[in-house]
Amino acid sequence: MMEQLAIRVTREAIFYVLAFSAPPLILAMVLGLSIALVSAVTQVQEQTLTAVPKMFSVFIVLAVMANWMMASLVKWTTQLFALIPVYF
């Protein structure tokens, strides 16, 4: 029974890591690709041209998602704490 709990908790933790990190990473990847394409077409080779917009966009996405992320983590942590008396 403990093995199943460990597997379930690990699976849920990996799901939350992927769910929280995917939107900022996908946005940064798409934004970086599009800026790289524009800089290749215009032949502008400035390093800050790609870094600054990606940082701001990731910050904005994290700020927008913060409420959902915190609510999800609080819910999951509460569920984990409720399991402590059952299994230990």
N, C-alpha and C positions, 0 to 999 in steps of 0.2 A: 504494500500500500504506500509506503514511503517513497518507493521508486516512482510510482505513478504521480505522486504529488510533486516530486522533484522535476519530473519531465514536464508536467503541466505548468509549473511555475517558470521553468526555463523557456518553454514555448511561448508563454504569455509575455515574458520579459523581452524576448527577441522580437515578437510582434510589435510591442510598444516602441522599441528602439527603431525598428523599420518605419513604423507609422509616424513617429515624430521627426525622423531625419529625412524621410523621402521628399516631402514638399520643398524644403529649402535646398536640398541637393539637386533635385530636378530643375528647380528654377535657376539655380546658379549655373548648372550645366547648359541649359537652353540659352540663358542670357550670355554666357561666355562664348558659346558657339556662334550666336548671332553677332556679337561684337567682334569676334575673330573674323567672321566672314566679311563684315563691313570694313574692318581695318585691312584685310587682305585686298579687298576690291579698291579701296582708296589709297592703299600703300602707306598708311599711317602706322608706324611701329612705336607706339607709346605703351609702356607696361601699365601705367596707372589707368589707362583707358578701359582695361578689362577688370582690374582689381576693385576700383572704387564702386562702380555700379553693382558688381556682385555682392560686395559687402553691404551696401545699403539695401539691396533687394532681400538678402537673407535676413538682415535685421528686421525689415518690415514684415516679412513672412512670419518670423518668430514672434514678433510683437502681436500680430493678428491672431496667431494660433495659440498664444500663451494661455488664454482662458480655457480652451479645450484641452490643451496638454495638461494643465494643472488639475482640471476636473477629472480627467482620465487617470492620472497618477494617484490622486487622492482616493478615488473609487477603488482602484486596484490594490493600493496599500491597505485600505480598510478591509477589503476581502482577505488579504493575506493575514492581517492581524486577527481576523475572526477565525482563521483556520488554526491558529496556534493552540488553543485549548483542545481542539478536536484531535490533533495528531501528536501532541506532546504531553 
